[in-house]
Amino acid sequence: MDERVQRYVDMGIALGVNVGGKIVGAILVWVIGRMFIRGVLSLMQRSAALKKLDVTLAHYLESATSVLLNVLLVIAVLSVFGVETTTFASLLAAVGIAIGMAWSGLLSNLAAGIFMILLRPFKVGDYVTAGGVTGTVHSIGLFASTLDTPDNVRTIVGNSKIFSETIQNFSTNPFRRVDCTAQLAHGADHDAAIARLRAHLALIPNVVKEPAPSVEILDFNLAGPVLAVRPFCHTDHYWDVYFATTKIIREELGKMGLPVPSQHVHIQQLAVTPPLRSGSAEAHPAA
């Protein structure tokens, strides 16, 4: 009886030493691994090469590195307990395939986000039309990008939708054209109106000198000629220049006393013949 108890005690001690050693080893691997991961991430954050990259791309590289190193650390900890890493890797791959099939939409957004970061069709702060939304780029994420519309509504658009459609970047070029029109009457002196508008458009703040503002006859309608009034400015000042231009059109053409376009409506009333009475001779002609 004493020998049997002693044997169980010895087995328990051996098992405790074995399990305890594995636990201690796993804790050491975890602690050392976490210190190593923090050191690598800190080194990446201080790296001059990463600081030269786009902020979104730098954050993506740090996040991807952190996930990869943490996965490797978990595999190392499991291997201390005797878990077959090849089996774990196969299971992880199978789970990854299942998740990939279920999250195909998210993965397409992720792939589009990576290409957007690499190709950089726009950056944070640009005024763009992307994915059917027009606004200022607030942030570029791995799965979606955030834009602030002109009426200050924050809108989130999936990267796959942005990358699969036409992208218009209004901030890339140093200036853009502001399109306004001015209606003249048939009797107006269009040459004097064109010269006066050109002179005053150049005085609007933030209008660039080259190319110079353009004022030309665009079209004709029933009221008279239509002028295309087109100053140029950077996209940041577009609406300021647009409203200043419409104000100049109204004020300067009014100061010149140009004929105001008008429409004349002529209403012609037709004479209506009264209906014949049933008792009249015309209503009952003689047989």
C-alpha positions in Angstrom: 0.0 0.0 0.0 2.8 2.4 0.9 4.7 1.6 -2.2 1.6 2.3 -4.4 1.0 5.6 -2.7 4.7 6.5 -3.1 4.5 5.6 -6.8 1.5 7.9 -7.3 3.2 10.6 -5.4 6.3 10.2 -7.5 4.1 10.3 -10.7 2.4 13.4 -9.5 5.6 15.1 -8.7 7.1 14.2 -12.1 3.9 15.4 -13.8 3.9 18.6 -11.8 7.6 19.2 -12.6 6.9 18.5 -16.3 3.8 20.7 -16.5 5.3 23.3 -14.3 8.4 23.5 -16.4 6.3 23.8 -19.5 4.2 26.6 -17.9 7.3 28.4 -16.8 8.9 28.0 -20.2 5.7 29.2 -21.9 5.6 32.3 -19.6 9.3 33.0 -20.4 8.7 32.6 -24.1 5.7 34.9 -23.9 7.4 37.6 -21.9 10.5 37.6 -24.1 8.4 37.5 -27.2 6.3 40.4 -26.2 9.4 42.4 -25.3 10.9 41.5 -28.7 7.6 42.6 -30.5 7.5 45.9 -28.6 11.1 46.5 -29.5 10.5 45.8 -33.2 7.4 48.1 -33.3 9.2 50.9 -31.5 12.1 50.6 -33.9 9.7 50.8 -36.8 8.0 53.9 -35.3 11.4 55.6 -35.0 12.6 54.5 -38.4 13.4 57.4 -40.7 12.4 55.3 -43.8 8.9 54.7 -42.4 8.5 58.4 -41.6 9.0 59.2 -45.3 6.1 57.0 -46.2 2.4 57.9 -46.2 0.9 57.9 -42.7 -1.7 55.3 -43.7 0.9 53.0 -45.3 3.2 53.3 -42.2 0.3 52.4 -39.9 -0.6 49.5 -42.1 3.0 48.1 -42.1 3.1 48.4 -38.3 -0.2 46.7 -37.8 0.7 43.9 -40.2 4.0 43.3 -38.5 2.4 43.3 -35.1 -0.2 40.7 -36.2 2.4 38.5 -37.8 4.8 38.5 -34.9 1.9 37.9 -32.4 0.8 34.8 -34.4 4.3 33.5 -34.5 4.6 34.1 -30.7 1.4 32.1 -30.0 2.7 29.2 -32.2 5.9 29.3 -30.2 4.0 29.2 -26.9 1.9 26.3 -28.0 5.0 24.4 -29.2 6.4 24.6 -25.6 3.3 22.6 -24.5 4.0 20.0 -27.2 1.3 21.1 -29.6 2.3 20.2 -33.2 2.9 23.5 -35.0 2.3 21.9 -38.4 -1.2 20.8 -37.3 -1.8 24.3 -35.9 -0.6 25.9 -39.1 -2.9 23.7 -41.2 -5.9 24.5 -39.0 -5.0 28.2 -39.2 -4.9 28.0 -43.0 -8.2 26.3 -43.1 -9.8 28.9 -40.8 -8.2 31.6 -43.0 -9.8 30.1 -46.1 -13.2 29.9 -44.5 -13.0 33.4 -43.2 -11.8 34.6 -46.6 -14.8 33.0 -48.4 -17.2 34.5 -45.9 -15.5 37.9 -45.9 -14.9 38.2 -49.6 -16.3 41.7 -49.7 -14.0 42.8 -46.9 -11.0 41.2 -48.6 -11.8 43.1 -51.8 -11.9 46.3 -49.8 -8.6 45.4 -48.2 -7.0 44.6 -51.5 -8.3 47.9 -53.0 -7.1 49.8 -49.9 -3.6 48.4 -50.3 -3.5 49.4 -54.0 -4.8 52.8 -53.2 -2.1 53.3 -50.6 0.6 52.2 -53.1 -0.7 54.0 -56.2 -1.9 57.1 -54.2 -4.6 58.5 -56.5 -5.4 61.0 -53.7 -4.2 61.8 -50.2 -5.6 63.1 -47.0 -6.8 66.7 -47.5 -7.5 66.4 -51.2 -10.9 67.4 -52.6 -12.1 64.5 -54.7 -15.0 62.7 -56.2 -14.6 59.0 -55.4 -17.2 56.2 -55.2 -19.9 58.7 -56.2 -19.2 61.0 -53.3 -17.6 64.4 -53.5 -15.8 65.8 -50.6 -12.5 66.4 -48.7 -10.6 63.2 -47.8 -10.5 62.8 -44.1 -8.7 59.5 -43.8 -7.7 56.5 -46.0 -8.3 53.1 -44.2 -7.5 49.6 -45.2 -11.2 48.7 -45.8 -12.8 52.1 -46.3 -12.0 55.8 -46.8 -13.7 58.7 -45.1 -14.8 61.9 -46.9 -16.3 65.1 -45.5 -18.8 66.4 -48.0 -19.2 70.2 -48.7 -22.3 70.3 -46.4 -20.0 68.8 -43.6 -21.4 65.3 -43.6 -18.8 62.6 -42.9 -19.3 59.8 -45.4 -17.6 56.4 -45.4 -17.1 54.7 -48.7 -15.7 51.1 -49.3 -12.3 51.1 -51.0 -13.4 48.5 -53.6 -16.2 50.9 -54.7 -13.7 53.8 -54.9 -11.1 51.8 -56.8 -13.6 50.3 -59.3 -15.1 53.7 -60.3 -13.7 56.9 -61.8 -11.8 59.1 -59.3 -11.6 62.9 -59.8 -9.0 64.7 -57.8 -9.6 68.4 -57.8 -6.5 69.2 -55.7 -3.8 67.7 -57.9 -3.5 70.5 -60.4 -2.6 74.0 -59.2 -5.8 75.6 -60.4 -9.3 74.7 -61.8 -11.8 76.6 -63.8 -14.9 78.3 -62.3 -17.8 78.2 -64.7 -20.5 80.9 -64.6 -22.7 82.4 -67.2 -24.2 85.9 -67.9 -27.4 86.5 -69.9 -27.5 89.5 -72.1 -30.3 91.0 -74.1 -30.2 91.3 -77.9 -29.6 95.0 -77.8 -26.7 94.8 -75.2 -23.2 95.8 -76.2 -21.5 92.5 -75.6 -18.0 93.7 -76.4 -18.2 96.3 -73.6 -19.7 93.7 -71.2 -16.9 91.3 -72.0 -14.1 93.9 -71.4 -15.7 95.1 -68.2 -16.1 91.6 -66.7 -12.6 90.6 -67.6 -11.1 93.6 -65.9 -13.1 93.0 -62.7 -12.6 89.3 -62.6 -8.8 89.8 -62.3 -9.4 91.8 -59.1 -11.2 88.9 -57.3 -9.0 87.6 -54.4 -7.4 84.2 -55.1 -8.0 84.3 -58.9 -4.8 83.3 -60.6 -3.1 85.5 -63.2 -2.2 82.7 -65.6 -4.4 81.6 -67.2 -6.2 84.9 -67.3 -10.0 85.0 -66.7 -12.0 84.2 -69.9 -15.2 85.8 -71.0 -16.6 84.8 -74.3 -20.0 84.3 -76.0 -21.1 80.8 -75.2 -24.5 80.5 -76.8 -27.6 82.3 -78.0 -31.2 81.9 -76.8 -34.5 83.7 -77.2 -33.4 86.4 -74.7 -30.1 87.1 -76.3 -26.4 86.1 -76.2 -25.1 84.1 -73.2 -21.6 84.8 -71.9 -19.3 82.2 -70.5 -17.6 83.8 -67.5 -14.6 81.7 -66.4 -12.0 82.7 -63.8 -9.4 80.2 -62.6 -8.3 79.5 -59.0 -7.1 76.7 -56.7 -9.8 74.3 -55.6 -9.6 75.5 -52.0 -11.0 78.9 -53.1 -13.5 77.6 -55.6 -16.7 78.6 -54.0 -15.4 82.0 -52.8 -14.4 82.8 -56.3 -17.7 81.4 -57.7 -19.9 83.6 -55.5 -17.7 86.7 -56.1 -18.0 86.1 -59.8 -21.8 86.0 -59.8 -21.8 89.1 -57.7 -19.6 90.9 -60.2 -21.8 89.8 -63.1 -24.9 91.3 -61.4 -23.3 94.5 -60.2 -21.1 95.4 -63.2 -23.7 94.7 -65.9 -26.2 96.7 -63.8 -23.8 99.7 -63.6 -23.5 99.6 -67.4 -27.2 99.9 -67.8 -27.4 97.1 -70.2 -30.8 96.0 -71.4 -32.4 93.5 -69.1 -33.4 90.3 -70.9 -37.2 90.0 -70.9 -39.9 87.8 -72.2 -43.1 89.0 -73.7 -46.2 86.8 -73.5 -49.0 87.5 -76.0 -52.4 86.0 -75.1 -54.9 85.9 -78.0 -58.5 85.3 -77.1 -60.6 83.6 -79.8 -64.2 84.5 -80.3 -66.5 81.6 -79.2 -69.8 81.1 -81.2 -72.7 80.6 -78.9 -74.6 77.2 -79.2 -77.9 77.1 -81.2 -81.1 77.0 -79.3 -83.3 73.9 -79.8 -86.3 76.0 -80.7 -84.6 78.1 -83.5 -85.3 77.7 -87.1 -81.6 76.9 -87.8 -81.7 74.0 -85.3 -84.8 72.5 -87.2 -84.3 73.1 -90.9 -87.4 72.7 -93.1 -87.8 69.3 -94.7 
